[in-house]
Amino acid sequence: MKAVVQNEFGSAEVLRYTDIDVPEIGEGEVLIKTAFTSVNFADIKSRRGAKKSGAFPLILGLDVAGTIEKAQSGSSFSVGDRVIAFPAGGSYAEFVRADEKLVFHIPESLSFEQAAAMPTVSILSYILLHEIGQVKKSDAIVIHSAAGGVGSMLVQLAKLAGVETVIATVGNLQKETYVKDLGADLVYTYDTFPEDVLSQTGGLGANVIFDSVAGDITSKSLDCLALYGTLVQFGNSGGMAGSFKTSDIHASCRNVKGFSLGTTRKHRPEWLKPVAEKVIGLFASGEVSLPIAQVFDLRDAAKAHRLMESRKHEGKVLLKV
């Protein structure tokens, strides 16, 4: 089968379109024929070697949309079933294997393109908003990197939940129209958002802030986080860890919560099924959707990575297999 493989860490040029063996499935696993897979910023970090771990050859990719090619006897899945999944061993390939706990049926009404755009960002966003952030309708919230995949999803889910004030941040205001079309009430840049948020909230600050950037964005977020507010930290796409002092937290009764979808897939996969069913229903009904920035052929994965790294895209980047 065809796959995109890397044998060293580095730039997008290390990605190689080549032939490898079709994976063998074990007990409790299914084989999926890939239709589309998405490109997530975590792929960029893994390709560069941010974690400095993993055996080569390495196949990137967190999620997939496709059809069941093979299932074990007694499986709840049948050949031809349309599914999304979090596969084992990467998704930039014609066939992938996945634990059945991380495979979810999708209806005929949901296109493979939209299905491929949603698994990581929509399931993550739903958990962040409703279970980690526990956002209320009366809250003022801040969503950093709002033009990205998770940000685009968080904005839509927040407005669907009736949140009164959704404040988005972007790298530059050229993305303002895009983010407002998703439902954001206000859009600010990273340079000015602490002052803007305080001004907008009468000096009280935001009740919940969603931060996937980290670095100095974390400390800036605390500058405009309300008393009893929550900072939800779920990434460091800026490349630097954020920091804060314990004195920033206890006296103001504020809290910082962390969440990782990767950790949850590994240690608490049962958490994901009910959430997956909810967001699949939202996508299938058309209540939410994800704009597709661009679709690349699998052989052009390097081009897709370069677009992601440029940060000039709006919405999801997909690979067609």
C-alpha positions in Angstrom: 0.0 0.0 0.0 1.0 3.6 -0.4 1.9 5.7 2.7 3.8 8.8 3.7 6.8 7.8 5.9 9.6 9.7 7.6 13.0 8.2 8.7 14.3 11.2 10.5 13.1 14.4 12.1 13.2 17.6 10.2 11.4 19.9 7.7 8.6 18.8 5.5 11.1 17.4 3.0 11.7 14.3 5.3 8.2 13.1 4.3 8.4 10.3 1.7 5.5 8.8 -0.4 6.4 5.1 -0.6 5.2 1.5 -0.6 4.9 -0.4 2.7 3.0 -3.5 3.9 -0.6 -3.4 4.8 -0.8 -3.6 8.6 -2.0 -6.8 10.3 -4.8 -6.4 12.9 -4.9 -8.0 16.3 -7.6 -8.9 18.7 -10.1 -6.0 19.2 -8.8 -4.2 16.1 -10.2 -3.4 12.7 -8.5 -2.5 9.4 -9.8 0.7 7.7 -9.5 1.8 4.1 -8.7 5.4 4.3 -10.7 8.0 2.3 -9.4 11.2 3.9 -7.1 12.0 6.9 -6.6 15.4 8.4 -3.4 17.3 9.1 -3.1 18.6 12.7 -0.5 20.8 14.2 0.5 17.9 16.4 1.7 16.2 13.1 4.0 19.2 12.5 5.5 18.9 16.0 6.0 15.2 15.7 7.6 15.5 12.3 10.1 18.1 13.7 10.9 15.8 16.7 9.4 17.9 19.5 9.0 14.8 21.6 12.3 13.3 20.4 10.6 9.8 20.6 9.2 7.2 18.4 10.7 4.5 16.3 11.5 5.0 12.6 10.1 4.6 10.1 7.4 6.9 11.4 3.9 7.5 9.9 2.2 10.7 11.1 -1.5 11.4 11.5 -4.0 11.3 14.3 -7.4 10.5 12.7 -9.0 9.1 9.7 -12.3 8.7 7.8 -13.0 5.7 5.7 -14.6 2.2 5.5 -14.0 -1.0 7.4 -11.9 -3.3 5.3 -11.5 -6.2 7.8 -12.9 -6.9 11.2 -12.5 -9.8 13.7 -15.2 -12.3 14.4 -17.8 -10.9 16.8 -16.8 -7.3 16.1 -19.5 -4.6 16.3 -18.1 -3.4 12.9 -18.7 -5.0 9.5 -16.9 -4.7 6.2 -18.0 -1.6 4.4 -19.1 0.3 7.5 -18.4 4.1 7.2 -16.3 5.2 10.2 -14.0 7.8 11.8 -11.2 6.5 13.9 -8.0 7.3 15.8 -5.7 4.7 14.3 -2.6 3.1 15.8 0.6 3.9 14.0 -0.5 6.9 12.1 -3.0 7.7 9.4 -1.1 9.0 6.3 -1.6 5.6 4.6 -4.1 3.7 2.4 -4.9 1.3 5.1 -4.8 1.8 8.9 -5.5 -0.4 11.9 -7.4 0.9 15.0 -8.6 -0.3 18.3 -12.4 -0.7 18.2 -12.7 1.5 21.2 -11.4 4.4 19.1 -13.6 3.7 16.0 -17.0 5.3 15.6 -19.8 4.8 13.0 -20.8 7.7 10.8 -24.1 8.1 8.8 -24.4 8.2 5.0 -25.5 11.8 5.3 -22.0 12.9 6.5 -19.4 13.3 3.8 -16.0 11.7 4.2 -14.4 15.2 3.9 -16.4 16.6 6.8 -15.9 13.4 8.7 -12.2 13.5 8.3 -12.1 17.2 9.4 -13.8 16.5 12.7 -12.4 13.7 14.9 -9.5 15.3 16.7 -10.7 18.9 16.8 -14.4 18.4 17.4 -14.1 15.7 20.1 -11.4 17.7 21.8 -13.4 21.0 21.6 -16.5 19.4 23.0 -14.7 18.0 26.0 -12.8 21.3 26.6 -15.9 23.4 26.5 -18.4 21.3 28.4 -16.4 19.0 30.6 -13.1 20.8 31.4 -14.1 24.5 31.0 -17.7 23.8 32.2 -18.7 27.0 30.4 -22.0 28.7 31.3 -24.3 30.8 29.0 -23.6 33.9 31.0 -19.8 33.6 30.7 -17.4 35.7 28.7 -14.8 33.4 27.2 -11.6 33.8 25.2 -10.6 31.3 22.5 -7.0 31.6 21.3 -5.9 30.6 17.8 -9.6 30.9 16.8 -8.9 30.5 13.0 -7.3 27.1 13.5 -9.1 23.7 13.6 -9.8 23.5 17.3 -10.5 27.3 17.6 -13.0 27.1 14.7 -14.8 24.3 16.5 -14.7 25.9 19.9 -16.3 29.1 18.5 -19.1 27.2 16.9 -19.8 24.9 19.8 -19.8 27.9 22.2 -22.4 29.8 20.2 -24.5 26.7 19.8 -24.4 26.4 23.6 -25.7 29.9 23.9 -22.6 31.5 25.4 -23.2 35.2 25.5 -19.7 36.6 24.8 -17.2 34.7 22.7 -14.0 36.6 22.2 -11.5 35.2 19.7 -7.8 35.9 19.2 -5.9 35.6 15.9 -2.4 36.3 14.7 -3.6 39.1 12.5 -6.9 40.7 11.7 -7.0 39.4 8.2 -8.7 36.4 9.8 -11.4 38.5 11.6 -14.2 38.0 9.0 -13.6 34.3 8.9 -13.8 34.0 12.7 -16.8 36.2 13.0 -18.6 34.2 10.4 -18.1 31.2 12.7 -19.9 33.0 15.5 -17.3 35.0 17.4 -18.6 38.2 18.9 -15.3 40.0 19.1 -11.9 39.4 17.5 -8.6 40.7 18.9 -4.9 40.1 18.1 -2.4 38.4 20.5 -0.7 41.8 21.0 -3.6 43.6 22.5 -6.1 41.0 23.8 -5.5 41.4 27.6 -6.4 45.1 27.5 -9.2 44.5 25.0 -10.8 41.8 27.1 -10.6 43.9 30.3 -12.2 46.8 28.5 -14.9 44.7 27.0 -15.8 43.1 30.4 -15.7 46.3 32.4 -12.4 45.3 34.1 -13.7 42.0 35.3 -11.9 39.8 32.8 -12.9 36.6 31.1 -14.5 33.7 33.0 -12.9 30.9 30.9 -9.9 31.2 28.5 -8.9 28.4 26.1 -5.1 28.4 25.4 -3.4 26.1 23.0 -0.5 28.5 22.3 1.3 28.8 25.6 4.5 30.8 26.0 3.8 34.4 26.9 0.1 34.0 25.9 -0.4 32.1 29.1 0.8 34.9 31.3 -1.1 37.4 29.2 -4.2 35.3 29.7 -3.9 35.4 33.4 -3.7 39.2 33.1 -7.3 39.2 31.9 -8.8 36.1 33.7 -11.6 37.0 36.1 -11.8 36.1 39.8 -12.9 32.4 40.0 -12.0 32.1 36.3 -10.5 29.1 34.6 -7.6 28.9 32.2 -7.8 25.7 30.1 -4.4 24.8 28.8 -4.3 22.2 26.0 -1.2 22.8 23.9 1.9 24.8 23.2 1.7 25.5 19.4 3.9 28.6 20.0 6.8 26.2 20.8 7.4 27.5 24.4 5.9 26.4 27.7 3.7 28.9 29.5 4.3 29.7 33.2 2.6 31.2 36.1 3.1 31.8 39.9 1.0 30.0 42.5 0.3 33.4 43.9 -1.5 34.2 40.6 -4.0 31.5 41.4 -4.9 31.0 45.1 -5.6 34.6 46.2 -7.8 35.2 43.2 -9.6 31.8 43.5 -8.7 31.1 39.8 -7.7 27.7 38.5 -5.7 26.2 35.6 -6.8 23.0 34.0 -4.9 20.9 31.5 -6.2 18.4 29.0 -4.7 16.1 26.4 -6.7 14.2 23.9 -3.7 11.9 23.2 -3.4 11.0 26.9 -7.2 10.4 27.0 -7.1 8.1 23.9 -4.4 6.1 25.6 -5.6 5.9 29.2 -9.4 6.6 29.1 -10.6 5.7 25.6 -14.1 4.9 27.0 -14.5 8.7 27.7 -14.6 9.4 23.9 -17.5 7.3 22.6 -20.4 9.4 24.0 -18.7 12.6 23.0 -18.0 11.2 19.5 -21.7 10.3 19.1 -22.8 13.8 20.1 -20.5 15.6 17.7 -21.2 13.2 14.8 -24.8 14.0 15.3 -24.1 17.8 15.2 -22.2 17.4 12.0 -24.7 15.1 10.4 -27.6 17.5 11.2 -25.6 20.5 9.9 -25.7 22.3 13.2 -21.9 22.7 13.0 -19.4 22.3 10.2 -15.7 22.8 9.6 -14.5 25.0 6.7 -11.9 23.1 4.6 -8.9 25.2 3.8 -7.5 22.9 1.2 -7.4 19.2 0.2 -4.1 17.7 -0.9 -3.4 14.2 -2.4 -1.6 11.9 0.0 1.6 12.1 -2.1 1.6 15.9 -1.5 1.7 15.7 2.3 4.8 17.9 2.4 2.9 20.7 0.7 0.1 20.3 3.3 2.6 20.6 6.1 4.1 23.7 4.6 0.7 25.3 4.4 0.0 24.5 8.0 3.4 26.0 9.0 2.7 29.2 7.1 -0.3 29.8 9.4 -2.0 31.4 6.4 -4.9 28.8 6.2 -8.4 29.1 7.7 -10.0 25.9 8.7 -8.9 22.3 8.2 -6.2 20.9 5.9 -7.0 17.4 4.6 -5.2 14.6 2.7 -7.1 12.6 0.1 -6.0 9.0 0.0 
